[in-house]
């Protein structure tokens, strides 16, 4: 089980972006042209807190902070001695064939005896009572064989249930992403406690807060340049996926989200950035943005 948090609340995001504006100040090439760019935050597409409804303690943690994981990959195991014993017991019962073989032998014998008795009855050699007794025994033997087969079927279903219970003791990542926090250590109880946090970092979300005066200027599907604010970062392209249709009255703003493909997880989540839409003509250093077409989801050519 996991709790996935898909985005950052607007008020928290707006506060973070306000800090960006103050921290950046005037660009080296001159004052930033108002309205030409927007401050933004690059965030994971989702953050999953990995939990489990199972009870017990951690026996093994298979990943650590900073590791990349894939959806379905085992990341931790709980103590499971009793579940493993239960699986072995159920497997032994499911594979037990002696009872079925014995019942099948009896059923075959009873069927042959009934056949002989039927022939003798036609020759008036045996009584109706003996024939009825043979027929009854044949039916009982057939029913006993069916019951033995049914018990084996139930044993196989119980084996499946025991195997599923054992499988739940192995915790798997619900998403492709990066382990950002390891919250429990081996031996600690997992009851009502998250074990680790995993952030989906491909694609990334680019979150923007825009003033109401710019409402309608950004459309879903629009492509923009995104410049992450860390040393050596290059401009990359992202596409608008969400434009809020509701204005926040308290701040007079609305939110915009872009999806930024991040193959290889080369761009870290949690960094500030600037985004330039098609109408922008001023880059972060005061120079015009790079000319030419943008590579979708990649670096600028």
C-alpha positions as CSV (number, residue, x, y, z in Angstrom):
1,X,0.0,0.0,0.0
2,X,1.2,3.5,-0.7
3,X,0.0,7.1,-0.5
4,X,0.8,9.0,-3.7
5,X,0.9,12.8,-3.5
6,X,0.6,14.1,-7.1
7,X,1.3,17.8,-6.6
8,X,2.2,20.6,-4.3
9,X,-0.6,22.8,-2.7
10,X,-0.9,26.2,-4.4
11,X,-0.2,28.2,-1.3
12,X,3.0,26.4,-0.5
13,X,4.1,26.7,-4.1
14,X,3.3,30.4,-4.3
15,X,5.4,31.0,-1.1
16,X,8.3,29.1,-2.6
17,X,8.1,31.1,-5.9
18,X,8.0,34.4,-4.1
19,X,11.3,33.5,-2.5
20,X,12.7,32.7,-5.9
21,X,11.9,36.2,-7.2
22,X,13.7,37.9,-4.3
23,X,16.7,35.6,-4.4
24,X,17.2,36.0,-8.2
25,X,16.9,39.8,-8.3
26,X,18.1,41.6,-11.5
27,X,19.7,39.3,-14.0
28,X,23.4,40.0,-14.9
29,X,22.4,41.3,-18.3
30,X,19.9,43.8,-17.0
31,X,16.5,43.9,-15.4
32,X,14.2,41.0,-16.3
33,X,11.4,42.0,-18.7
34,X,8.2,41.8,-16.8
35,X,5.8,39.1,-18.1
36,X,8.5,37.6,-20.3
37,X,9.3,34.7,-18.0
38,X,7.8,33.0,-15.0
39,X,9.5,31.5,-11.9
40,X,8.7,27.8,-11.4
41,X,9.5,24.8,-9.4
42,X,10.5,21.4,-10.8
43,X,9.0,18.6,-8.7
44,X,8.5,14.9,-8.9
45,X,5.5,13.7,-10.9
46,X,4.4,11.9,-7.7
47,X,5.7,11.0,-4.3
48,X,4.7,7.6,-2.9
49,X,4.9,6.8,0.8
50,X,5.4,3.0,0.9
51,X,3.3,1.3,3.6
52,X,1.8,-2.1,4.3
53,X,-1.3,-3.4,6.0
54,X,0.8,-6.4,7.1
55,X,2.0,-6.6,10.7
56,X,5.5,-7.4,11.8
57,X,9.0,-6.1,11.6
58,X,11.4,-5.4,8.7
59,X,13.7,-8.3,8.0
60,X,15.5,-6.7,5.0
61,X,15.6,-3.4,3.1
62,X,16.8,-4.0,-0.4
63,X,17.3,-0.4,-1.5
64,X,18.7,2.8,0.0
65,X,18.4,6.5,-0.5
66,X,19.3,7.6,-4.0
67,X,18.6,4.2,-5.7
68,X,16.5,4.1,-8.8
69,X,13.7,1.5,-8.7
70,X,11.1,0.2,-11.1
71,X,7.4,-0.4,-10.5
72,X,7.0,-3.9,-9.1
73,X,10.6,-4.2,-7.9
74,X,11.1,-5.7,-4.4
75,X,12.4,-3.0,-2.1
76,X,11.9,-4.5,1.4
77,X,10.9,-7.8,3.1
78,X,9.1,-8.4,6.4
79,X,9.8,-11.3,8.8
80,X,7.9,-14.3,7.3
81,X,9.0,-17.5,9.0
82,X,5.4,-18.6,9.9
83,X,4.1,-17.7,6.4
84,X,6.9,-19.8,4.8
85,X,6.0,-22.8,7.1
86,X,2.3,-22.4,6.2
87,X,3.2,-22.5,2.5
88,X,5.2,-25.7,2.9
89,X,2.4,-27.3,4.9
90,X,-0.3,-26.4,2.3
91,X,2.0,-27.6,-0.6
92,X,2.4,-31.0,1.1
93,X,-1.4,-31.3,1.4
94,X,-2.0,-30.2,-2.2
95,X,0.5,-32.7,-3.5
96,X,-0.8,-35.6,-1.5
97,X,-2.0,-38.2,-4.0
98,X,-2.3,-41.4,-1.9
99,X,-5.9,-40.7,-0.8
100,X,-6.9,-40.1,-4.4
101,X,-5.2,-43.2,-5.7
102,X,-6.8,-45.4,-3.0
103,X,-10.2,-44.0,-3.8
104,X,-9.6,-44.5,-7.5
105,X,-8.6,-48.2,-7.0
106,X,-11.8,-48.8,-4.9
107,X,-13.9,-47.1,-7.5
108,X,-12.4,-49.2,-10.3
109,X,-12.9,-52.4,-8.4
110,X,-16.5,-51.5,-7.5
111,X,-17.3,-50.7,-11.2
112,X,-15.8,-54.1,-12.3
113,X,-17.8,-55.9,-9.6
114,X,-21.0,-54.1,-10.7
115,X,-20.3,-55.1,-14.3
116,X,-19.9,-58.8,-13.4
117,X,-22.9,-58.7,-11.2
118,X,-25.0,-57.2,-14.0
119,X,-24.0,-60.0,-16.4
120,X,-24.8,-62.7,-13.8
121,X,-28.1,-61.1,-13.1
122,X,-29.0,-61.4,-16.8
123,X,-28.3,-65.1,-16.4
124,X,-30.4,-65.2,-13.3
125,X,-27.3,-66.3,-11.3
126,X,-27.5,-63.6,-8.7
127,X,-30.4,-62.0,-6.9
128,X,-31.7,-58.4,-7.3
129,X,-30.4,-57.7,-3.8
130,X,-26.8,-58.7,-4.7
131,X,-27.0,-56.5,-7.8
132,X,-28.4,-53.5,-5.8
133,X,-25.7,-54.0,-3.3
134,X,-23.0,-54.0,-6.0
135,X,-24.5,-50.9,-7.6
136,X,-24.6,-49.1,-4.3
137,X,-21.0,-49.9,-3.5
138,X,-20.0,-48.7,-7.0
139,X,-21.8,-45.4,-6.4
140,X,-20.3,-44.9,-3.0
141,X,-16.8,-45.6,-4.3
142,X,-17.3,-43.0,-7.1
143,X,-18.5,-40.5,-4.6
144,X,-15.5,-41.1,-2.3
145,X,-13.2,-40.5,-5.3
146,X,-15.0,-37.3,-6.0
147,X,-14.6,-36.2,-2.4
148,X,-10.9,-36.9,-2.5
149,X,-10.5,-34.9,-5.7
150,X,-12.4,-32.0,-4.1
151,X,-10.3,-32.1,-1.0
152,X,-7.2,-31.8,-3.1
153,X,-8.7,-28.9,-5.1
154,X,-9.4,-27.1,-1.8
155,X,-5.8,-27.9,-0.6
156,X,-4.5,-26.3,-3.8
157,X,-6.6,-23.2,-3.2
158,X,-5.3,-23.0,0.4
159,X,-1.8,-23.2,-1.0
160,X,-2.5,-20.3,-3.3
161,X,-3.8,-18.3,-0.4
162,X,-0.8,-19.1,1.7
163,X,1.5,-18.2,-1.2
164,X,-0.3,-14.8,-1.6
165,X,0.1,-14.1,2.1
166,X,3.8,-14.9,1.9
167,X,4.1,-12.7,-1.2
168,X,2.6,-9.7,0.7
169,X,5.6,-9.9,3.1
170,X,7.7,-8.7,0.2
171,X,7.1,-5.0,-0.5
172,X,7.4,-3.7,-4.0
173,X,7.7,-0.2,-5.4
174,X,4.4,1.1,-6.8
175,X,6.1,3.4,-9.2
176,X,9.2,3.9,-11.3
177,X,11.3,6.5,-9.4
178,X,14.0,7.4,-7.0
179,X,14.2,6.5,-3.3
180,X,14.3,9.8,-1.5
181,X,13.9,8.7,2.1
182,X,14.4,5.5,4.0
183,X,12.2,5.9,7.1
184,X,12.6,2.5,8.9
185,X,15.5,0.3,9.7
186,X,15.7,-3.5,9.9
187,X,14.0,-4.8,13.0
188,X,11.6,-1.9,13.3
189,X,7.8,-2.5,13.3
190,X,6.0,-1.4,10.2
191,X,2.5,-1.1,11.8
192,X,1.0,2.2,10.7
193,X,4.4,3.6,9.7
194,X,5.7,4.4,6.2
195,X,8.8,2.5,5.3
196,X,10.3,4.8,2.6
197,X,9.4,7.5,0.1
198,X,9.8,7.0,-3.6
199,X,9.6,10.0,-6.0
200,X,8.6,9.5,-9.7
201,X,11.2,11.6,-11.5
202,X,10.4,10.7,-15.2
203,X,8.5,12.7,-16.1
204,X,8.8,15.7,-13.8
205,X,6.2,18.4,-13.0
206,X,6.9,22.0,-13.6
207,X,4.7,24.1,-11.4
208,X,4.0,27.8,-12.1
209,X,1.9,30.4,-10.3
210,X,0.7,33.1,-12.7
211,X,-1.2,36.4,-11.9
212,X,-4.9,36.6,-12.9
213,X,-3.9,39.3,-15.5
214,X,-2.3,36.5,-17.5
215,X,-5.3,34.1,-17.4
216,X,-6.0,32.8,-20.9
217,X,-2.4,33.4,-22.1
218,X,-1.4,29.8,-21.5
219,X,-3.1,26.8,-23.1
220,X,-2.9,23.1,-22.5
221,X,-0.6,21.5,-25.1
222,X,1.6,24.7,-25.4
223,X,5.4,24.0,-25.4
224,X,7.7,26.1,-23.3
225,X,11.4,26.4,-22.5
226,X,12.4,25.5,-18.9
227,X,15.7,26.6,-17.4
228,X,16.6,24.7,-14.2
229,X,18.4,26.9,-11.6
230,X,21.5,24.8,-10.9
231,X,25.1,25.0,-12.2
232,X,25.5,23.6,-15.7
233,X,21.8,23.2,-16.4
234,X,20.6,23.6,-20.0
235,X,17.2,24.7,-21.3
236,X,14.8,21.9,-21.9
237,X,11.3,21.7,-23.4
238,X,8.1,20.9,-21.5
239,X,4.5,20.8,-22.4
240,X,1.5,22.3,-20.6
241,X,-0.8,19.6,-19.2
242,X,-2.9,21.6,-16.6
243,X,-4.2,25.1,-16.5
244,X,-6.3,25.8,-13.4
245,X,-9.8,26.9,-14.3
246,X,-10.3,28.4,-10.8
247,X,-8.6,31.6,-9.6
248,X,-7.4,31.7,-6.1
249,X,-9.2,34.8,-4.8
250,X,-6.8,35.4,-1.8
251,X,-3.7,35.7,-4.0
252,X,-5.2,36.6,-7.3
253,X,-3.3,33.8,-9.0
254,X,-3.9,30.6,-10.9
255,X,-1.7,27.5,-11.4
256,X,-0.1,26.0,-14.5
257,X,1.6,22.6,-14.7
258,X,3.9,21.4,-17.4
259,X,5.2,17.9,-18.0
260,X,8.9,17.6,-18.4
261,X,10.3,14.3,-19.7
262,X,13.4,13.3,-17.8
263,X,15.0,10.2,-19.3
264,X,18.0,9.1,-17.3
265,X,16.8,11.1,-14.4
266,X,19.4,13.7,-15.2
267,X,17.3,16.7,-13.9
268,X,16.8,16.6,-10.1
269,X,13.4,17.3,-8.7
270,X,12.9,20.0,-6.1
271,X,14.9,22.7,-7.9
272,X,13.7,26.2,-8.9
273,X,13.5,27.2,-12.5
274,X,12.4,29.8,-15.0
275,X,10.0,29.0,-17.9
276,X,9.7,30.9,-21.2
277,X,6.7,30.5,-23.4
278,X,6.6,31.2,-27.1
279,X,6.0,34.9,-26.6
280,X,9.1,35.3,-24.3
281,X,12.2,36.9,-25.8
282,X,14.4,37.3,-22.7
283,X,16.4,34.5,-21.2
284,X,17.7,34.2,-17.6
285,X,21.0,35.8,-18.5
286,X,19.3,38.7,-20.3
287,X,20.1,37.3,-23.8
288,X,17.4,36.0,-26.2
289,X,16.4,32.4,-25.8
290,X,18.1,29.9,-28.2
291,X,16.8,30.0,-31.8
292,X,15.5,27.0,-33.7
293,X,13.0,24.3,-32.9
294,X,12.9,22.6,-29.5
295,X,13.5,19.0,-29.0
296,X,10.4,17.6,-27.2
297,X,11.4,16.4,-23.7
298,X,15.0,17.1,-24.4
299,X,17.7,19.7,-24.3
300,X,17.6,22.7,-26.5
301,X,19.5,22.2,-29.8
